[in-house]
């Protein structure tokens, strides 16, 4: 899964990393759940999310 986070004026490597890690903490459980449900399919170099 992918997501984006804004890069804000005045960001440091630490503040940006904190924002990225917060987003990862949201996405990882969702990705693991999709994998456990067998809803991920590799098509070439892309992963597709299959419907329920």
N, CA, C and O atoms as a GROMACS GRO file, in nm:
protein
  208
    1UNK      N    1   0.084  -0.116   0.000
    1UNK     CA    2   0.000   0.000   0.000
    1UNK      C    3   0.089   0.122   0.000
    1UNK      O    4   0.202   0.120   0.048
    2UNK      N    5   0.035   0.229  -0.055
    2UNK     CA    6   0.109   0.354  -0.060
    2UNK      C    7   0.022   0.468  -0.012
    2UNK      O    8  -0.101   0.463  -0.018
    3UNK      N    9   0.089   0.568   0.035
    3UNK     CA   10   0.021   0.689   0.078
    3UNK      C   11   0.122   0.802   0.064
    3UNK      O   12   0.240   0.778   0.039
    4UNK      N   13   0.076   0.922   0.079
    4UNK     CA   14   0.169   1.035   0.075
    4UNK      C   15   0.149   1.120   0.199
    4UNK      O   16   0.042   1.122   0.260
    5UNK      N   17   0.253   1.189   0.233
    5UNK     CA   18   0.247   1.283   0.344
    5UNK      C   19   0.302   1.416   0.294
    5UNK      O   20   0.390   1.418   0.208
    6UNK      N   21   0.251   1.525   0.345
    6UNK     CA   22   0.302   1.655   0.300
    6UNK      C   23   0.442   1.681   0.354
    6UNK      O   24   0.476   1.640   0.465
    7UNK      N   25   0.520   1.750   0.275
    7UNK     CA   26   0.649   1.801   0.322
    7UNK      C   27   0.625   1.948   0.351
    7UNK      O   28   0.598   2.028   0.262
    8UNK      N   29   0.636   1.981   0.477
    8UNK     CA   30   0.604   2.117   0.521
    8UNK      C   31   0.729   2.203   0.530
    8UNK      O   32   0.839   2.155   0.558
    9UNK      N   33   0.709   2.331   0.508
    9UNK     CA   34   0.819   2.425   0.522
    9UNK      C   35   0.871   2.416   0.665
    9UNK      O   36   0.792   2.417   0.761
   10UNK      N   37   0.999   2.409   0.680
   10UNK     CA   38   1.058   2.400   0.813
   10UNK      C   39   1.074   2.257   0.862
   10UNK      O   40   1.124   2.235   0.972
   11UNK      N   41   1.030   2.158   0.781
   11UNK     CA   42   1.048   2.018   0.821
   11UNK      C   43   1.196   1.986   0.836
   11UNK      O   44   1.281   2.039   0.764
   12UNK      N   45   1.224   1.902   0.930
   12UNK     CA   46   1.357   1.844   0.942
   12UNK      C   47   1.344   1.697   0.904
   12UNK      O   48   1.233   1.647   0.886
   13UNK      N   49   1.455   1.629   0.893
   13UNK     CA   50   1.451   1.486   0.863
   13UNK      C   51   1.369   1.414   0.971
   13UNK      O   52   1.296   1.320   0.942
   14UNK      N   53   1.382   1.457   1.094
   14UNK     CA   54   1.311   1.392   1.205
   14UNK      C   55   1.160   1.417   1.200
   14UNK      O   56   1.082   1.324   1.219
   15UNK      N   57   1.118   1.541   1.173
   15UNK     CA   58   0.975   1.569   1.171
   15UNK      C   59   0.908   1.500   1.052
   15UNK      O   60   0.795   1.452   1.064
   16UNK      N   61   0.976   1.496   0.938
   16UNK     CA   62   0.922   1.428   0.821
   16UNK      C   63   0.915   1.277   0.846
   16UNK      O   64   0.816   1.212   0.812
   17UNK      N   65   1.020   1.222   0.905
   17UNK     CA   66   1.021   1.078   0.936
   17UNK      C   67   0.908   1.044   1.033
   17UNK      O   68   0.846   0.938   1.020
   18UNK      N   69   0.882   1.130   1.128
   18UNK     CA   70   0.773   1.106   1.223
   18UNK      C   71   0.638   1.101   1.151
   18UNK      O   72   0.555   1.015   1.181
   19UNK      N   73   0.617   1.191   1.056
   19UNK     CA   74   0.493   1.194   0.980
   19UNK      C   75   0.479   1.068   0.893
   19UNK      O   76   0.371   1.011   0.882
   20UNK      N   77   0.588   1.028   0.830
   20UNK     CA   78   0.587   0.907   0.747
   20UNK      C   79   0.558   0.784   0.834
   20UNK      O   80   0.477   0.700   0.796
   21UNK      N   81   0.621   0.775   0.946
   21UNK     CA   82   0.602   0.659   1.034
   21UNK      C   83   0.460   0.653   1.088
   21UNK      O   84   0.406   0.544   1.106
   22UNK      N   85   0.399   0.767   1.115
   22UNK     CA   86   0.260   0.768   1.161
   22UNK      C   87   0.168   0.711   1.052
   22UNK      O   88   0.075   0.636   1.081
   23UNK      N   89   0.196   0.747   0.927
   23UNK     CA   90   0.116   0.695   0.816
   23UNK      C   91   0.139   0.545   0.799
   23UNK      O   92   0.046   0.469   0.772
   24UNK      N   93   0.264   0.502   0.815
   24UNK     CA   94   0.294   0.358   0.805
   24UNK      C   95   0.221   0.279   0.912
   24UNK      O   96   0.174   0.168   0.887
   25UNK      N   97   0.211   0.335   1.032
   25UNK     CA   98   0.139   0.265   1.139
   25UNK      C   99  -0.008   0.245   1.105
   25UNK      O  100  -0.071   0.151   1.154
   26UNK      N  101  -0.064   0.332   1.022
   26UNK     CA  102  -0.202   0.316   0.976
   26UNK      C  103  -0.212   0.213   0.863
   26UNK      O  104  -0.306   0.134   0.860
   27UNK      N  105  -0.115   0.213   0.773
   27UNK     CA  106  -0.123   0.128   0.654
   27UNK      C  107  -0.083  -0.018   0.680
   27UNK      O  108  -0.144  -0.108   0.623
   28UNK      N  109   0.016  -0.042   0.762
   28UNK     CA  110   0.065  -0.178   0.782
   28UNK      C  111  -0.043  -0.276   0.828
   28UNK      O  112  -0.054  -0.384   0.769
   29UNK      N  113  -0.123  -0.244   0.928
   29UNK     CA  114  -0.227  -0.339   0.969
   29UNK      C  115  -0.328  -0.367   0.856
   29UNK      O  116  -0.375  -0.480   0.841
   30UNK      N  117  -0.360  -0.265   0.778
   30UNK     CA  118  -0.452  -0.285   0.666
   30UNK      C  119  -0.391  -0.377   0.561
   30UNK      O  120  -0.459  -0.464   0.507
   31UNK      N  121  -0.262  -0.358   0.531
   31UNK     CA  122  -0.194  -0.442   0.433
   31UNK      C  123  -0.186  -0.586   0.483
   31UNK      O  124  -0.207  -0.680   0.405
   32UNK      N  125  -0.156  -0.605   0.608
   32UNK     CA  126  -0.148  -0.740   0.665
   32UNK      C  127  -0.285  -0.808   0.660
   32UNK      O  128  -0.294  -0.927   0.631
   33UNK      N  129  -0.389  -0.733   0.689
   33UNK     CA  130  -0.524  -0.789   0.684
   33UNK      C  131  -0.559  -0.833   0.541
   33UNK      O  132  -0.615  -0.941   0.522
   34UNK      N  133  -0.528  -0.751   0.443
   34UNK     CA  134  -0.555  -0.788   0.303
   34UNK      C  135  -0.478  -0.915   0.265
   34UNK      O  136  -0.532  -1.003   0.198
   35UNK      N  137  -0.353  -0.923   0.308
   35UNK     CA  138  -0.272  -1.042   0.279
   35UNK      C  139  -0.333  -1.165   0.345
   35UNK      O  140  -0.345  -1.270   0.283
   36UNK      N  141  -0.372  -1.152   0.471
   36UNK     CA  142  -0.429  -1.265   0.545
   36UNK      C  143  -0.561  -1.311   0.484
   36UNK      O  144  -0.594  -1.429   0.490
   37UNK      N  145  -0.634  -1.219   0.425
   37UNK     CA  146  -0.760  -1.253   0.360
   37UNK      C  147  -0.741  -1.308   0.218
   37UNK      O  148  -0.838  -1.347   0.153
   38UNK      N  149  -0.617  -1.312   0.170
   38UNK     CA  150  -0.591  -1.361   0.036
   38UNK      C  151  -0.641  -1.267  -0.073
   38UNK      O  152  -0.676  -1.311  -0.182
   39UNK      N  153  -0.644  -1.137  -0.043
   39UNK     CA  154  -0.700  -1.040  -0.136
   39UNK      C  155  -0.594  -0.963  -0.214
   39UNK      O  156  -0.625  -0.860  -0.274
   40UNK      N  157  -0.470  -1.011  -0.213
   40UNK     CA  158  -0.364  -0.945  -0.289
   40UNK      C  159  -0.322  -1.036  -0.403
   40UNK      O  160  -0.305  -1.156  -0.385
   41UNK      N  161  -0.305  -0.978  -0.521
   41UNK     CA  162  -0.265  -1.054  -0.639
   41UNK      C  163  -0.153  -0.979  -0.710
   41UNK      O  164  -0.165  -0.860  -0.736
   42UNK      N  165  -0.045  -1.049  -0.740
   42UNK     CA  166   0.067  -0.990  -0.810
   42UNK      C  167   0.042  -0.998  -0.960
   42UNK      O  168   0.023  -1.107  -1.014
   43UNK      N  169   0.041  -0.883  -1.026
   43UNK     CA  170   0.022  -0.875  -1.172
   43UNK      C  171   0.142  -0.801  -1.227
   43UNK      O  172   0.153  -0.679  -1.216
   44UNK      N  173   0.234  -0.877  -1.288
   44UNK     CA  174   0.359  -0.816  -1.331
   44UNK      C  175   0.436  -0.768  -1.210
   44UNK      O  176   0.473  -0.847  -1.123
   45UNK      N  177   0.459  -0.638  -1.204
   45UNK     CA  178   0.530  -0.580  -1.089
   45UNK      C  179   0.437  -0.501  -0.998
   45UNK      O  180   0.482  -0.427  -0.911
   46UNK      N  181   0.308  -0.516  -1.020
   46UNK     CA  182   0.209  -0.444  -0.939
   46UNK      C  183   0.128  -0.541  -0.854
   46UNK      O  184   0.104  -0.655  -0.894
   47UNK      N  185   0.086  -0.495  -0.739
   47UNK     CA  186  -0.001  -0.572  -0.653
   47UNK      C  187  -0.141  -0.514  -0.664
   47UNK      O  188  -0.162  -0.395  -0.645
   48UNK      N  189  -0.237  -0.600  -0.694
   48UNK     CA  190  -0.377  -0.558  -0.705
   48UNK      C  191  -0.452  -0.604  -0.582
   48UNK      O  192  -0.426  -0.712  -0.528
   49UNK      N  193  -0.545  -0.522  -0.536
   49UNK     CA  194  -0.631  -0.559  -0.424
   49UNK      C  195  -0.759  -0.615  -0.482
   49UNK      O  196  -0.831  -0.547  -0.555
   50UNK      N  197  -0.788  -0.740  -0.448
   50UNK     CA  198  -0.906  -0.807  -0.499
   50UNK      C  199  -1.029  -0.770  -0.415
   50UNK      O  200  -1.017  -0.744  -0.296
   51UNK      N  201  -1.146  -0.768  -0.479
   51UNK     CA  202  -1.268  -0.737  -0.403
   51UNK      C  203  -1.298  -0.846  -0.301
   51UNK      O  204  -1.248  -0.958  -0.312
   52UNK      N  205  -1.380  -0.812  -0.203
   52UNK     CA  206  -1.417  -0.910  -0.099
   52UNK      C  207  -1.500  -1.021  -0.158
   52UNK      O  208  -1.540  -1.113  -0.086
   0.00000   0.00000   0.00000
